[in-house]
């Protein structure tokens, strides 16, 4: 069933809870379609008086901030073994190349990697746990986490809501285009990151191969 159609069948309180929960679990480090659910709920709020866009944006922001914070604490406690375990459970998302790419982003950009990572599907999953693994000071992480959560969740809700209000009659027939656009943006981001991660993984393997001692001929 269409995500928006399903959300339209449940009470507004359930919509808020579902959005907060899915975004929170995704931010915690488990791959879920948080952005698609948020776009669908925001579009629904522009057509359904029972779903308040301000409450929706606040719930999405809360889920993002709390989920990232829990992910940070888990990453700080679990360390590198946690990344290895995630790599076995979710090899497509937590591959060695993906982790290497995310680590370089954190080392180069620090707090900004957490902030801008909120707008990229794959980095949204990595941000919390990886910041904890790398022992980023929590106050820095929290500032970037809150600002990123507010801008991403609140901004996405506001943009989709006002687009829906302005073009309500058009979107009522072609609302799926909003989801298609969100999916295409997410897939494009993931493909770019996947290509970079693959190159990073190859470079890491080459570096390890060069570092391995060559046995002396007897």
LINKA-V654770 format. One record per residue. N is the residue number from 1. RES is the residue in three letters. PHI is phi in degrees with one decimal (* if undefined). PSI is psi in radians with two decimals (NA if undefined). NEAR is the number of other C-alpha atoms within 8 Angstrom. Layout:
# LINKA-V654770
n,res,phi,psi,near
N,RES,PHI,PSI,NEAR
N,RES,PHI,PSI,NEAR
This chain:
# LINKA-V654770
n,res,phi,psi,near
1,UNK,*,2.51,4
2,UNK,-55.0,2.39,5
3,UNK,-58.0,-0.80,8
4,UNK,-65.5,-0.67,10
5,UNK,-64.5,-0.67,8
6,UNK,-67.1,-0.77,9
7,UNK,-62.0,-0.52,11
8,UNK,-72.1,-0.26,8
9,UNK,-92.0,-0.11,6
10,UNK,-111.9,2.76,8
11,UNK,-63.1,2.78,8
12,UNK,-58.5,-0.69,8
13,UNK,-60.6,-0.68,6
14,UNK,-67.5,-0.62,8
15,UNK,-61.8,-0.82,12
16,UNK,-59.0,-0.78,12
17,UNK,-65.8,-0.74,9
18,UNK,-64.1,-0.77,8
19,UNK,-62.6,-0.84,16
20,UNK,-62.1,-0.73,14
21,UNK,-66.8,-0.85,9
22,UNK,-65.9,-0.76,13
23,UNK,-65.7,-0.68,16
24,UNK,-63.9,-0.78,15
25,UNK,-66.8,-0.69,12
26,UNK,-62.4,-0.77,15
27,UNK,-66.4,-0.47,17
28,UNK,-68.4,-0.40,15
29,UNK,127.2,0.14,12
30,UNK,-107.5,2.15,8
31,UNK,-61.6,1.96,7
32,UNK,-139.9,2.73,8
33,UNK,-80.6,1.09,9
34,UNK,-61.0,-0.74,10
35,UNK,-65.7,-0.71,9
36,UNK,-63.6,-0.74,10
37,UNK,-65.0,-0.71,11
38,UNK,-65.7,-0.76,13
39,UNK,-61.2,-0.75,14
40,UNK,-63.6,-0.76,12
41,UNK,-67.8,-0.69,13
42,UNK,-65.7,-0.70,15
43,UNK,-64.8,-0.67,13
44,UNK,-64.5,-0.67,12
45,UNK,-64.3,-0.46,13
46,UNK,-77.0,-0.24,13
47,UNK,-118.9,-0.10,9
48,UNK,-130.9,2.00,7
49,UNK,-65.6,-0.32,7
50,UNK,-76.3,-0.34,7
51,UNK,-102.8,1.93,11
52,UNK,-83.1,2.15,8
53,UNK,-63.5,-0.56,12
54,UNK,-68.4,-0.76,6
55,UNK,-66.9,-0.71,9
56,UNK,-60.5,-0.84,14
57,UNK,-61.5,-0.69,12
58,UNK,-65.9,-0.73,10
59,UNK,-66.4,-0.71,12
60,UNK,-64.0,-0.74,15
61,UNK,-63.7,-0.77,15
62,UNK,-60.8,-0.79,11
63,UNK,-61.0,-0.72,15
64,UNK,-64.3,-0.82,14
65,UNK,-67.9,-0.82,13
66,UNK,-66.0,-0.76,9
67,UNK,-61.1,-0.78,15
68,UNK,-63.1,-0.69,16
69,UNK,-65.3,-0.73,12
70,UNK,-64.5,-0.73,10
71,UNK,-60.4,-0.68,14
72,UNK,-61.4,-0.82,16
73,UNK,-64.4,-0.70,11
74,UNK,-65.1,-0.76,10
75,UNK,-65.2,-0.68,15
76,UNK,-65.7,-0.64,13
77,UNK,-81.1,-0.68,8
78,UNK,-80.0,-0.57,9
79,UNK,64.3,-2.69,11
80,UNK,-60.2,-0.66,7
81,UNK,-57.2,-0.56,7
82,UNK,-64.2,-0.76,9
83,UNK,-63.3,-0.66,9
84,UNK,-64.9,-0.72,8
85,UNK,-65.2,-0.75,8
86,UNK,-64.3,-0.60,10
87,UNK,-62.7,-0.58,13
88,UNK,-76.0,-0.67,7
89,UNK,-77.4,-0.69,6
90,UNK,-128.9,1.22,9
91,UNK,-62.1,-0.49,9
92,UNK,-73.2,-0.48,6
93,UNK,-101.6,-0.62,9
94,UNK,-113.2,0.72,11
95,UNK,-69.9,2.90,10
96,UNK,-60.5,-0.69,9
97,UNK,-66.5,-0.73,14
98,UNK,-62.4,-0.75,16
99,UNK,-64.8,-0.72,10
100,UNK,-62.3,-0.72,11
101,UNK,-64.0,-0.77,12
102,UNK,-65.1,-0.68,11
103,UNK,-63.3,-0.74,9
104,UNK,-63.7,-0.65,8
105,UNK,-63.4,-0.74,10
106,UNK,-66.8,-0.74,12
107,UNK,-65.7,-0.58,7
108,UNK,-83.2,-0.72,6
109,UNK,-108.8,-0.32,8
110,UNK,61.0,-2.12,9
111,UNK,-59.2,-0.60,10
112,UNK,-65.9,-0.49,9
113,UNK,-65.4,-0.65,11
114,UNK,-68.4,-0.76,16
115,UNK,-64.3,-0.98,13
116,UNK,-74.9,-0.39,9
117,UNK,-61.7,-0.43,13
118,UNK,-62.5,-0.45,13
119,UNK,-93.2,-0.05,9
120,UNK,-115.5,2.22,11
121,UNK,-53.0,-0.87,12
122,UNK,-71.6,-0.76,11
123,UNK,-66.5,-0.43,11
124,UNK,-62.1,-0.56,13
125,UNK,-77.6,-0.63,13
126,UNK,-77.7,-0.59,11
127,UNK,-49.7,-0.97,15
128,UNK,-63.6,-1.04,20
129,UNK,-59.6,-0.73,16
130,UNK,-68.8,-0.66,12
131,UNK,-61.3,-0.64,15
132,UNK,-69.4,-0.74,16
133,UNK,-61.1,-0.70,14
134,UNK,-82.7,0.03,8
135,UNK,57.9,0.73,7
136,UNK,-64.9,2.36,9
137,UNK,-53.2,2.32,6
138,UNK,-62.2,-0.60,6
139,UNK,-65.2,-0.63,6
140,UNK,-67.1,-0.78,9
141,UNK,-61.0,-0.75,12
142,UNK,-64.2,-0.73,9
143,UNK,-60.8,-0.88,8
144,UNK,-64.9,-0.64,12
145,UNK,-64.5,-0.83,13
146,UNK,-65.8,-0.83,10
147,UNK,-62.4,-0.75,9
148,UNK,-65.1,-0.72,12
149,UNK,-63.7,-0.74,15
150,UNK,-65.1,-0.81,10
151,UNK,-67.8,-0.73,9
152,UNK,-74.8,-0.97,11
153,UNK,-68.3,-0.86,14
154,UNK,-66.0,-0.74,13
155,UNK,-65.1,-0.77,9
156,UNK,-62.7,-0.77,12
157,UNK,-60.7,-0.80,14
158,UNK,-63.8,-0.80,11
159,UNK,-63.6,-0.87,8
160,UNK,-65.4,-0.66,11
161,UNK,-62.7,-0.88,13
162,UNK,-70.1,-0.56,9
163,UNK,-63.7,-0.72,9
164,UNK,-65.3,-0.66,12
165,UNK,-66.9,-0.77,9
166,UNK,-68.4,-0.67,6
167,UNK,-117.4,0.75,8
168,UNK,-58.6,-0.80,11
169,UNK,-65.7,-0.63,6
170,UNK,-72.1,-0.77,8
171,UNK,-69.7,-0.44,9
172,UNK,-64.7,-0.43,7
173,UNK,-98.1,-0.52,6
174,UNK,-126.1,0.67,8
175,UNK,-63.3,-0.42,10
176,UNK,-64.8,-0.38,6
177,UNK,-64.2,-0.59,7
178,UNK,-62.9,-0.73,9
179,UNK,-68.1,-0.70,11
180,UNK,-61.0,-0.75,8
181,UNK,-62.1,-0.76,8
182,UNK,-63.2,-0.73,11
183,UNK,-65.4,-0.75,9
184,UNK,-62.2,-0.73,8
185,UNK,-63.2,-0.77,8
186,UNK,-64.0,-0.74,10
187,UNK,-65.7,-0.71,8
188,UNK,-60.1,-0.79,8
189,UNK,-61.5,-0.74,11
190,UNK,-67.2,-0.66,11
191,UNK,-66.2,-0.73,8
192,UNK,-62.2,-0.82,8
193,UNK,-65.7,-0.63,11
194,UNK,-64.4,-0.71,10
195,UNK,-64.6,-0.76,8
196,UNK,-65.1,-0.69,11
197,UNK,-64.5,-0.65,14
198,UNK,-63.8,-0.76,10
199,UNK,-64.4,-0.71,9
200,UNK,-63.9,-0.69,12
201,UNK,-65.0,-0.70,12
202,UNK,-64.0,-0.74,9
203,UNK,-64.0,-0.70,8
204,UNK,-63.4,-0.72,8
205,UNK,-66.2,-0.70,8
206,UNK,-64.6,-0.69,8
207,UNK,-64.2,-0.74,8
208,UNK,-65.4,-0.66,8
209,UNK,-65.8,-0.68,7
210,UNK,-70.1,-0.54,7
211,UNK,-79.3,-0.35,6
212,UNK,-68.0,2.34,6
213,UNK,-67.5,2.47,5
214,UNK,-90.7,2.13,4
215,UNK,-63.2,2.44,4
216,UNK,-74.5,2.50,4
217,UNK,-73.0,2.23,3
218,UNK,-83.8,NA,2
